[in-house]
């Protein structure tokens, strides 16, 4: 899933607004968009943050909706 601060209203299908974006260590209000991709570990420069429990649960619920 992709994390972005480019949010639109209303949110698109399966988008999650990160409620505790500051607690997650993000610089701006952000959303998770249902874009799945893979990246080689060597091109990842740094970890921006870590989702708090409530946002992880919301992400798990969206995965359940997508997968069925």
Secondary structure by P-SEA (a helix, b strand, c coil): ccccccccccccccccccccccccccccccccccccccccccccccccccccaaaaaaaaaaaaaaac
